[in-house]
Amino acid sequence: MKQIIQGISEREHVFYLVIEGRKIGFYLTKRLAKTFWPFLDRGVLVDFEIGPRRKRINKSYVYPVTFFRQIIELQPYRVYYDIDRLRKEMKDVISHQKYYLFIDFEMTMPGYKPSGFIPEIIQAGYMLAEAKGKTLIDEGFYVLPLIKTTLSKRTQKFLKLDELHFYETAIHYDDFYDKLKLIVDTYHPKFVVWGKNDISALNDSFKLHHKRPLTEKTDFIDLLKLHKDYFNLKDDLGLFKAYQTYYEIEETQCHDALDDAHITKHVFDAFIDYI
């Protein structure tokens, strides 16, 4: 549907169109309003899709907006949002990089009564590869947490950890940091992750271990966000679900950092092919 907005209701996040002589309202969910409401006003051109379930607001029924294709101010002309342009920009970002570091972490989990808990990286897995090319580094290992940290029963159960084996084989965080620093300094890769949790965990680890950060915000490609933006997904998509969808397989996830790094690369390659 492509029309010019004839009025808005700020409080309810509703905008109105006149269609065949009738004033019809369309409302934004909190998720959409957070991103798009600042651009909506009388006289703005919108191209969007709606859902089937109406909602009663101020004694009239309004339709839910499911996603926008375009939001354009006409006077002066200004494109606020264009899904096709966004998709092209996505393609440019992920196709003009030589090296990618597909990386995943498993973290400590709080006990069943958490208090002031900060997750720590205890397993890292990564693959350094060229875009749809050969793999240069493929490595996974356990990482020792801070001395004061104990592995909760919840952590051990979720990751199927043998505590004795973990402490016998885990490397020190300093060694992990040095490995990562060498990769960053040598290849300057884009870090490809699925979701924000791994980004937050890595940034937190630098602070916890008093290390200089090796990354900036622009060093990361959040593959989950790319999928949500590209396909206009309302809810988060699980990494393994994306993998199963692209490759039509029936495997089970084992929550291993290196395995998940491999899956992230497979999903990335499939996404590149799709776009």
N, C-alpha and C positions, 0 to 999 in steps of 0.2 A: 504494500500500500504506500503510495507516494502522494503526499498532500502538504499544504501549507497550514501551519498551526494558526488557529483563530483565537485562542485564549488558553490560559493556564490557571491552575489552582495550586499555588505554592505549597500549602499545608499538606494536601493529599497526594502531591506528586502526580497530578492529573493534567493532561493537556487535551484540548478540544479541537476537533475538525468539523467542518460543515460538509456533509456528504448527502447529495440529493436533497438539499434543503433542510436537512436535520442536523442538529448539533449533537455530536457523539463524543464521549469521553474515553480516554485511554490512560491507564495508570501504569506507573513504573514500580517494580519491586524495590526493596531497599538496596539490593545488589546493583540493579541497573541505575537507580537514582543516584547512588554514590558516584558513578562514573559520568552519567549523561545529563542529569538534570541541569547542571549549570549552563548547558548549551541550549536549552529549550526555552523559547519565548515566542510571543506573537509575531508572525511573519517569517518564522524559520521553516525551511523546507525539510520534511522528514520522510524517510523511506524506511519502512519497518514491517515486521510480521507480528501477528497477535495470536494469543492462545484462545481456546474455546470457552473457558469458564469465566463468565462475567462476575463482577463484584459490585455490591450496592454501596454507593458513596453519595451522601447528600441527596437522598431520595431518588437517585437515578442509577441505572446500571452502566458500568464502564468495563472496557475490555482490557485484559492484561497484555502489555507489550512483551514479546518473547526475545526479540533482538532488533537492533537497528542495522540497516545497510548504509544509510547516509544521513548526516545531519549538516545542513548547509544554510548559513545566513546569506540572504539575498542582497541586502543593502546595508553596508558594502558587502560585496561577495566574499565569502570566507568559508572554506570547507573545514568544519570542525571534526567530522568523522566520515571515513569512507572505507568500508570493509575491504573493497578490492585493492585500494591503495595500501591499506594496512597489511594485507596478505603479500603484496609485492615487496613491501619493506621487510617483512619477515623473511621472504625468500632471499633478498639481498644480504641480510644480516648473516644468515646461516650458510650461504653458498660462497661467500668471499673470504673464507678463513681457511688457512692451510691445515692447521693442526687443531684437533679437538681432544679434550681430556674428559672422557666419560667416567664420572666418579660417583660413588655411593658410600654412605656410612651407615653403620649400625651404632646405636647409642645406648648408654645406660638408661634404664627406666626406673622411676621412683618406686618405692614400696607401695603397698596398698593404702598407706596413709601419708601421702607426700606433704612436705613442708619446705618451701623455699628451694625447690629442686632445680638444678641446672644440668641438662643432659651432657654427657661427655662421650666423645668418640672412642669406641673400644674395638671397632673393626673398620678397616678401610679397604676399598677395592677400586681399581681404576684401570682404564685402557687408554693409552695415548695412540691416536690413529689419525691418518689423513682422512679427509672427507671421502667417504665411500671407498677408501683405499686401504693400504696395508696397516696392520697394527705394529707399532714400534715398541710399546711397553705394555705388559699385561701382568698385573701384580695385585695380590691381596694378602692381608695379614691382620692379626689382632694388634691392638695398641693399648699399652698400659694406661689406665687412668691415673689421676692424682693419688698419692699414697693414702690419703684419708678416705678415698672412695672405696666402697664395698659393692660387689655385684649383688643386687637384690635378687631374691628368688624369682621375682617377676621377670627380670632381665634374663636370668639363666633359662627359665622355662620358655620364654618367647623365642630366644635365639638358639635353644637347644645346646647350651654351652656346658661343657665339662670344665668346671672351675680349675681343677688341677692342670688340665691340658692348656687352658687359656693362659695361666700365669707362667707355664713352662715355655710357651712359644711366642707370647706377645712381645713386641718390640717397644722401646721407649718412645715417648712422644717426640723427643728431640730427633730421633732417627727418622720417624715419619715426616717431620717438618723438613729435614734436610733433603729427603727424597723428593718431596713436593717442590721445594725451592729449586732443586737442580732441574726439574722438568720445566718449571716456569721460566727460569733464566735461560734455558737452552732453546725451548720451542715456542714460548709465548702463546700457549694454546687458549682457546675458549673452553671454559669449564661447562660441560653439559650435565645438568641435573634434572631430576624429576621432582618439582615442587620446591618450596622455600626451606623445608626443614634441614636439608643438607647444607644449604648456604648459611643458615643460622648456626648450625652445629660447627661448621668450620670457623666462622667468625668468632664464635664463643670460645673455641679451643685456643685461638691466638691469645685471647685475653686471659683465659685460665692459666695458660702456661707462659705468660709474659713474653710473647713473641711478636715480632713485627709482622703485621698482616702481609700476606703474599698476594692478595687479590683485592680488586675493587669491584664495585657493583656492576660495572660494564663488562667485567671478565666472564660473567655467567650467562648462559642460555638456559632459561627455565622451560624445559620441554613440555611440562604440564600446562603452563600458562599459554604457550604457543598453541597447544591443542584447544584449550578453552576459547581463546580468541579467534582462532581460525575457523573452528566448527561451531562457534556460538553455543558452547556447552554451559548449561546452568550450574551443574554440580561438578565437583572434582572427579577426575577419571583416574583410576588406579593404574600404575605402571604395568602391572601384569595383565590387567584387563585390556589395555591398549595393545600389548604384545599379542595376546590371544586373538584380538580382533584383526590385526594386520596379517598375522600368519596362520590363522585358523587352526590353532593347536589346542590340545587339552592336557597341558602340563600343570603341575602345582608349584606354587612359590615356596622357596625354602628359607627366605630371609637371610641370605648370605650376601655380603657387600659386593664381592667380585661377581657373583652371578647376576646381581641386579645391575652392576655396571655394564655387563655384557648385554643384558636385556635393554638397557637404556640406549646402547649403540644400535641394536637391531631396530628399535622403535624409531630412532633418529633417522636411520637409513630409509626406513619405510615411509616416514613423513616426507623426507626429501623427494622420494620417488613420486609421492602423491601430489605434491605441490608443483 
